[in-house]
Amino acid sequence: MTEKLFRDLTTLRVGGPIADYRRPTTRAELIDTFRDVSSGRRPWFVLGGGSNIVVSDEEFDGTVIHVATTGIESRENGAKVLVTAQAGESWDHLVAWAVENKLSGIEALSGIPGTVGAAPIQNIGAYGAEFADTFVLLQFVDAGSGEVVTLGPDDLRFGYRTSALKEGRSGLVVSVTLALTKADDSEPIRYGQLATALGVDIGDTVALVDVRRTVLELRASKGMVLSDDPDSVSVGSFFTNPIVSDELSRRLPLDAPRFPLEGERAPVVVPLGADHDFAGFDGNAPDVKLSAAWLIERAGVPRGYSLPGNNAGVSSKHTLALINRGGATAREVIELARYISIRVHDTFGIMLTPEPSFIGFD
Ligand SMILES: Cc1cc2nc3c(=O)[nH]c(=O)nc-3n(C[C@H](O)[C@H](O)[C@H](O)COP(=O)(O)OP(=O)(O)OC[C@H]3O[C@@H](n4cnc5c(N)ncnc54)[C@H](O)[C@@H]3O)c2cc1C
């Protein structure tokens, strides 16, 4: 049997050999394999499309379960349609299926690489939508007990690019159920750049197919769909957008993009001489999301940047994506990521958080 290498199974194309590789294709086989492997003493790892992981160059001395179950089923539930997809199904195939079947809710998440089973892990999101918006439940095998349990939104504690599954609850996602809406048109457009590209206003709705096509075009222009574009040999965004206090955000240069996390408070107009009770004002301004891409560029790391003698680089289309320019090792990727983090920290005092999971590093 030929040796399996992580670098052939990941979109960043780095990572060493795998000691024990399994690829279950049915639900029963997947669950059995997971129970068997996770109850043993050797390390194990659940792999989807390999589009959000950075894997060490050393051998992975354990078992990799490559999830390859497929299938989409649906049933009507009033105005909604409950759609259940198996974990190994391609996420973008599910989105294309929904659009074709005139079901709205996930069209803005077109073109995100990877599998359905990984989508809840970091609550995938793009263009004003996120996985959590349509999520109903998922079937999960807990690593400790081996039991199949059903988890809902309260169990998953979704946040910006995170969930309870990313924060430590260890196990296997077997299938995912979403509630989509029967409609020819999309959910209201929530993202300025997408509205502009569609020629509509924020809050408008347009044909599902138009949203999908436009999102795919926008993503391709940034190297954010998997293709033969060398800028797509990445994990997508390498860093999340930092969330900082309002006070810290005000210390940044005036042109730094800032996105308050709750709506700004409406101004209270008090007529002169009138008494006013400011009940409910807690004095805390909402936290602010910053643009990691802007911070990186302004810290002096431009698009297309690379360190001398290092085969990793910054995408020529987007400073947030680190790419493998050809033959890069995981070490080189980490070296570049560290360099960028240090520059941003030295310039702005803000520590960037990486988005992907790191496998096989101490
Ligand atoms: C070009 C490009 C663009 C991207 N754009 C976006 C974007 O716009 N928005 C966004 O949110 N992300 C984006 N990503 C990141 C990535 O596509 C998503 O995080 C995706 O959900 C990862 O899926 P995967 O199947 O490849 O997961 P993998 O990389 O295989 O695994 C990621 C993590 O999920 C775990 N996992 C995978 N499957 C299961 C399962 N069945 N059960 C339990 N754990 C599991 C793994 O153990 C690992 O910890 C992009 C990536 C690329 C390469």
The ligand as a Tripos MOL2 file, in Angstrom:
@<TRIPOS>MOLECULE
LIG
   53    58     1     0     0
SMALL
NO_CHARGES

@<TRIPOS>ATOM
      1 C1         -9.3710   28.7390   -0.0650 C.3       1 LIG1
      2 C2        -10.0470   28.6180    1.2800 C.ar      1 LIG1
      3 C3        -11.0750   29.4920    1.6430 C.ar      1 LIG1
      4 C4        -11.7210   29.3850    2.8800 C.ar      1 LIG1
      5 N1        -12.7300   30.2580    3.1860 N.ar      1 LIG1
      6 C5        -13.3760   30.1600    4.3750 C.ar      1 LIG1
      7 C6        -14.4530   31.0530    4.7010 C.ar      1 LIG1
      8 O1        -14.8320   31.9140    3.9160 O.2       1 LIG1
      9 N2        -15.0470   30.9220    5.9080 N.ar      1 LIG1
     10 C7        -14.6730   29.9560    6.8050 C.ar      1 LIG1
     11 O2        -15.2730   29.8960    7.8800 O.2       1 LIG1
     12 N3        -13.6690   29.0920    6.5150 N.ar      1 LIG1
     13 C8        -13.0220   29.1590    5.3360 C.ar      1 LIG1
     14 N4        -11.9880   28.2960    5.0380 N.ar      1 LIG1
     15 C9        -11.5810   27.2960    6.0340 C.3       1 LIG1
     16 C10       -12.2150   25.8950    5.8150 C.3       1 LIG1
     17 O3        -12.7050   25.7550    4.5220 O.3       1 LIG1
     18 C11       -13.3560   25.6120    6.7820 C.3       1 LIG1
     19 O4        -12.9210   25.7530    8.1080 O.3       1 LIG1
     20 C12       -13.9280   24.1940    6.6270 C.3       1 LIG1
     21 O5        -15.0660   24.0320    7.4190 O.3       1 LIG1
     22 C13       -12.9130   23.0880    6.9490 C.3       1 LIG1
     23 O6        -13.4800   21.8670    6.5200 O.3       1 LIG1
     24 P1        -12.5950   20.5840    6.2880 P.3       1 LIG1
     25 O7        -13.5420   19.4590    6.0200 O.co2     1 LIG1
     26 O8        -11.5690   20.8430    5.2640 O.co2     1 LIG1
     27 O9        -11.9560   20.3950    7.7320 O.3       1 LIG1
     28 P2        -10.4790   19.8710    8.0900 P.3       1 LIG1
     29 O10        -9.4820   20.9030    7.7020 O.co2     1 LIG1
     30 O11       -10.2810   18.5020    7.5750 O.co2     1 LIG1
     31 O12       -10.5910   19.8370    9.6790 O.3       1 LIG1
     32 C14       -10.7360   21.0420   10.4120 C.3       1 LIG1
     33 C15       -11.0550   20.6840   11.8710 C.3       1 LIG1
     34 O13       -12.3360   20.0600   11.9330 O.3       1 LIG1
     35 C16       -12.2360   18.7470   12.5090 C.3       1 LIG1
     36 N5        -13.1940   17.8720   11.8080 N.ar      1 LIG1
     37 C17       -13.3220   17.6840   10.4650 C.ar      1 LIG1
     38 N6        -14.3480   16.8580   10.2060 N.ar      1 LIG1
     39 C18       -14.8670   16.4920   11.4100 C.ar      1 LIG1
     40 C19       -15.9330   15.6350   11.8210 C.ar      1 LIG1
     41 N7        -16.7030   14.9850   10.9380 N.pl3     1 LIG1
     42 N8        -16.1600   15.4750   13.1460 N.ar      1 LIG1
     43 C20       -15.3990   16.1240   14.0640 C.ar      1 LIG1
     44 N9        -14.3790   16.9540   13.7470 N.ar      1 LIG1
     45 C21       -14.1290   17.1350   12.4310 C.ar      1 LIG1
     46 C22       -10.7890   18.3200   12.2890 C.3       1 LIG1
     47 O14       -10.4160   17.3390   13.2280 O.3       1 LIG1
     48 C23       -10.0690   19.6610   12.4600 C.3       1 LIG1
     49 O15        -9.9140   19.9540   13.8270 O.3       1 LIG1
     50 C24       -11.3240   28.3770    3.7960 C.ar      1 LIG1
     51 C25       -10.2860   27.4870    3.4310 C.ar      1 LIG1
     52 C26        -9.6680   27.6100    2.1950 C.ar      1 LIG1
     53 C27        -8.5620   26.6460    1.8220 C.3       1 LIG1
@<TRIPOS>BOND
     1     1     2 1
     2     2     3 ar
     3     2    52 ar
     4     3     4 ar
     5     4     5 ar
     6     4    50 ar
     7     5     6 ar
     8     6     7 ar
     9     6    13 1
    10     7     8 2
    11     7     9 ar
    12     9    10 ar
    13    10    11 2
    14    10    12 ar
    15    12    13 ar
    16    13    14 ar
    17    14    15 1
    18    14    50 ar
    19    15    16 1
    20    16    17 1
    21    16    18 1
    22    18    19 1
    23    18    20 1
    24    20    21 1
    25    20    22 1
    26    22    23 1
    27    23    24 1
    28    24    25 2
    29    24    26 1
    30    24    27 1
    31    27    28 1
    32    28    29 2
    33    28    30 1
    34    28    31 1
    35    31    32 1
    36    32    33 1
    37    33    34 1
    38    33    48 1
    39    34    35 1
    40    35    36 1
    41    35    46 1
    42    36    37 ar
    43    36    45 ar
    44    37    38 ar
    45    38    39 ar
    46    39    40 ar
    47    39    45 ar
    48    40    41 1
    49    40    42 ar
    50    42    43 ar
    51    43    44 ar
    52    44    45 ar
    53    46    47 1
    54    46    48 1
    55    48    49 1
    56    50    51 ar
    57    51    52 ar
    58    52    53 1
@<TRIPOS>SUBSTRUCTURE
     1 LIG1         1 GROUP 0 **** ****
